[in-house]
Amino acid sequence: MKRVALYYPWIYVCGGAERVVLEIVRRSGHHYSVFTNRIDYEQTYPEFRAVRNLIVLDRVPLERSFGRVLRAAATIARQKLDLSEFDALLVASEGLGDFITFRNRARPILCF
């Protein structure tokens, strides 16, 4: 079994990406740690409460004004994850999440 770091910037709604993250963690035979910058347990799928290795990083804004998006992008891009215990980094993103790869190249990365 591989140890995989899975990154998704914000988990705050009951959407498709959030469901995909849950299904990957639940159905895969690998060990996952989920990294995120924002989680709202009240608004997203209740199953996230059962995710054992969920790590919340520096908070990013959800507002979509130019300044807020720029701030979120900068926060994500400057983050350095400790990937020493992982075999790979899996990035779920439809936009800014890919910026996590700028400072985290120590392991193979797959963005989807």
C-alpha positions in Angstrom: 0.0 0.0 0.0 1.2 3.5 -0.8 0.8 6.6 1.4 -0.7 9.4 -0.6 -1.2 13.1 0.2 -4.4 14.4 -1.4 -4.8 18.1 -1.6 -8.0 20.0 -2.3 -8.1 23.7 -1.5 -11.6 24.1 -0.1 -14.1 21.6 1.2 -17.2 23.7 2.0 -20.1 22.5 -0.2 -21.7 19.2 -1.3 -20.2 19.3 -4.8 -18.7 16.9 -7.2 -15.1 17.5 -6.3 -15.8 16.9 -2.6 -17.6 13.7 -3.5 -14.6 12.5 -5.6 -12.2 13.2 -2.7 -14.4 11.2 -0.4 -14.7 8.3 -2.8 -11.0 8.2 -3.5 -10.2 8.0 0.2 -13.0 5.5 0.9 -12.5 3.1 -2.0 -8.8 3.1 -2.6 -6.6 0.5 -1.0 -3.9 3.1 -0.2 -3.5 5.2 2.9 -4.5 8.8 2.4 -4.1 12.1 4.2 -6.3 14.9 3.0 -4.8 18.4 3.0 -7.1 21.4 2.6 -7.1 25.1 3.3 -10.8 25.3 4.2 -13.4 22.9 5.5 -16.9 23.6 6.6 -18.3 20.5 8.2 -21.8 22.0 8.4 -22.1 22.6 4.6 -20.2 19.7 3.1 -20.8 16.0 3.2 -21.1 14.6 6.7 -18.7 11.8 5.8 -15.8 14.2 6.0 -16.1 14.0 9.8 -14.9 10.4 9.6 -11.8 11.1 7.5 -9.0 10.2 9.9 -6.1 12.2 8.4 -7.6 15.5 7.5 -5.1 18.4 7.8 -6.3 22.0 7.7 -3.6 24.4 6.4 -3.5 28.2 6.3 -7.0 29.5 5.7 -7.9 30.9 2.3 -10.8 33.2 1.5 -13.8 31.9 -0.5 -14.8 35.3 -1.9 -14.2 35.6 -5.6 -13.1 39.3 -5.9 -9.8 39.9 -7.7 -7.9 40.7 -4.5 -9.3 37.7 -2.5 -8.5 35.3 -5.4 -5.0 36.7 -5.6 -4.5 36.3 -1.9 -5.8 32.7 -2.0 -3.5 31.9 -4.9 -0.5 33.3 -3.1 -1.3 31.4 0.1 -1.6 28.1 -1.8 1.5 28.7 -3.9 3.8 29.4 -0.9 2.7 26.4 1.1 5.3 23.7 1.7 3.9 20.3 2.7 6.0 17.8 4.6 5.8 14.9 2.0 8.6 12.9 3.6 6.1 10.2 4.7 4.2 10.0 1.4 4.8 8.3 -1.9 2.8 10.7 -4.0 0.8 14.0 -4.0 -2.6 13.9 -5.6 -4.1 17.3 -6.4 -7.9 17.8 -6.9 -8.4 21.2 -8.5 -10.5 23.2 -10.9 -8.4 26.3 -10.6 -6.0 27.5 -7.9 -5.2 24.2 -6.3 -2.5 23.4 -8.9 -0.4 26.2 -7.3 0.4 23.8 -4.5 2.8 22.1 -6.8 5.2 25.1 -6.9 6.9 24.2 -3.6 6.0 20.5 -3.4 8.0 18.6 -5.9 9.6 16.0 -3.6 7.2 13.3 -4.7 5.4 12.4 -7.9 2.4 14.6 -8.5 -0.9 13.9 -10.2 -3.4 16.8 -10.8 -6.9 16.1 -11.8 
